[in-house]
Amino acid sequence: MGINLTNFLSSKSKNTKMIDFQDLDHIDGISISVVSANLYKDIRDDLTMFYFRDGANYASVYTQSKIVSENIRWNINQKPKKIFSLIVNTRNANAFTGKQGYESLKKIADITAKQLNKKQEEDEENPKKISNKNVIFGCTGTIGETFPYEKISKNISNLVNKIRYTQNKFIWMKAALAIMTTDTKPKLAMEECKIGNETVKIYGIAKGSGMIFPNMATTLAYVFTDATLSNDILGKLLKKNITNTFNAISCDGDTSTNDMVTIFSTNKVKNSQIKSVNENKIRHFDMSLNSVLLNLAKRVVSDGEGASKFITIKVNKCKNDLEAKKIAFSVANSPLVKTAVAGEDPNWGRVVMAIGKAGPKINLKKLLIKFGNITIVESGKLSQNYDEKLTANYMKGENIEINIEIFTGKKSFTAYTMDLTKKYVEINADYRS
C-alpha cells in the first residue's frame, strides 16, 4: 500500500515555513513497517512497527496528566534494559479504556514477541530472546472508544513480514504519515554529529496538531540514533533538552493523556563510552539532539489545528526561568492574543493583559514590548514612535515574533504557538465524525 497523502496534500494552512522535509535515509539497527489496519473509515496507513533487531537502549518522558492512556501505563510498568519493538497506532488513544485497553496491549505484546522471536531465529546467527516486556506502545486518537484489539492484533504478522533492514526517505515519510491524526503534514528532522571521532546520526519523527501544551513533553515524538549510549545517559540528555523544545510549545493549552517522547539508541556506532552528560565529547551530540527536538516541536506548532501563523514569544530579563516561562505561556495560551494574531490585528493591549495576569512581578517603569523589531511599549508606556499602520502590516506575515522585557532579572524563556482561527473550531467540532 502506498503512502496516504490525503491530509498532507489537502492542507489549507498558509504557513509554509515548516513544509520542507529532510531526507532521512538509513540508520543501522532499526526496521520500520507500516500497514493499514482499517482503523479509519477510509483506507490509510495507521499502524507502525519499529523493530530493533539487536535491541535498543532507550529513555522516555511521559505526560504529567493525572489521567493517562493505557499505553503510557503499560510503558511505565515495563522496565527492560532494551526495547525490541515500538508499535504505534492512530485513530484510538486507548485512554479511558480500563482493563480492556491494558489487557489488549499485553496480548498484542505477547503476539509481537512470539512473532519477533521467530524472526530472530530465521535471520540471526545468535537469536535473542524477546519477551512482551521488550515491546512498548504509542497510541493516539479519540479518548474513550474501545481499543481495536482484533484489527491491530491480526496485523502484527503483516508488520513482521514487511521487516526490511534498510530504510530510505520513502519509508520514513510513510511512518511519519501513518502516525498522524488531525495533522496536515508529516514531521521529520535529522542531524549528523560527532561523538569523539565517530560520526553518528540522529533521526526523529513526530505527530501533533491539537491538545498541545507541555507538562513534561507533548504529542508523540520518537528519536533514533545509531550512537552507543546507555539508558541513563539517554534519559539525562532527553530530560535536559525537553525543557526548551517540546516543553516550550503550546497550540491550545491542553495537555494530552497520551504524551510521550522516546529516544532509542541502536548502539551500532562504537563511539567512546560516555559516563556523564557533562563530558566534552558528548557536547556536539547534546546540541544536535536539541536541534532535532526543537525542529520537530516547531513543526508541531506550525501545523497546529487551523493555524495560519507561527508565533514566537520571547520573554527576557526576568527574575528566574520559571517566571519567564509563566509569562511566555500566559501570552501563548491567551485566546484573545491568538485570535488577534489570526485577525492580523496589532492589538498589543491583549499582550499587556496576558503579561499582567501571569503572576510574576513586573518592573512596569521599564517594561518593553516589541512586535518583531517594532517597539510598541517602552518604559512602561506606549512608545512615542509607535506606528499602527506599520505594525498592522507586520501582522500580515506568516511568522509573528513578540518580544517582551520584564526588567526584574537576567533570565529568559522562549515559547512557540500558533494563532486561533475559525478553522480550529471547525476541526474540533467535527473531530470524532
Secondary structure, DSSP 8 states (H G I E B T S, - for coil): -----HHHHT------TT---------TT-EEEEE----SSS----EEEEEEEEEEEEEEEE---SS--HHHHHHHH---SSEEEEEEE-SB---S-HHHHHHHHHHHHHHHHHHHHHHHHHH-SS-----GGGEEEEEBSBTTS---HHHHHTTHHHHHHT--S---HHHHHHHHHHT-SS-SS-EEEEEEEEETTEEEEEEEEEE-SSS---SS--SEEEEEE-S---HHHHHHHHHHHHTTTGGGB-SSS---SS-EEEEEE---S-------TTSGGGHHHHHHHHHHHHHHHHHHHHT-TT---EEEEEEEEESSHHHHHHHHHHHHT-HHHHHHHHTT---HHHHHHHHHHT-S---TTT-EEEETTEEEEETTEE-TT--HHHHHHHTTSSEEEEEEE--SSSEEEEEEEE---HHHHHHHHSTT-
